Amino acid sequence: TRRESFFLKKGWRDKLPQLDKPTKTREEDDAVMTIKEMAENCGWKLLAGEEGTDAQVDGCYIGDLLSWVMARALSGNVWLTVMGNVNAIAVAALTDVAGIVLAEDAALDEAAKNRAELQGIPVYTCPENLYETALKVAGQLGQGNG
């Protein structure tokens, strides 16, 4: 797949004890859009991973502790963080999030940019803080007033 991890052997995750990861639930009438559409509506700037901008977003996860995100972010979430390093790209690939948004104009380092391009993981930036960005995402998905 386009999101196979460069860093870890395929199948390693299946050997780990199962964590109490939340199951995704979604009402039939909830909004779903591509991350490209959401980015355009929210005014985010694409830094890397244009190939993956057709990924559908149906939720949001906020966090900077990579192990915590790896255990809890769901496939299809847009991940809001300030972590712009290559390890964040690896976590995005493992969790199959729709993409990463770096809040407060956090930097994406060169190695991370190259890895995101290679794996087709969209990485955006925005000037707002994580709270303001999450409100925008919720508004786009019909879950708030953003």
VENKA-V136311 format. One record per helix or strand of 2 or more residues. SS is the DSSP state (h for helix, s for strand). FROM is the first residue (numbers start at 1). TO is the last residue. If there is no record, write none. Layout:
# VENKA-V136311
ss: [SS,SS]
from: [FROM,FROM]
to: [TO,TO]
This chain:
# VENKA-V136311
ss: [h,s,h,s,h,s,s,h,s,h,s,h,h,s,h]
from: [12,33,35,45,50,56,59,66,77,86,99,103,110,123,130]
to: [15,34,42,48,52,57,62,72,81,95,102,105,119,125,140]
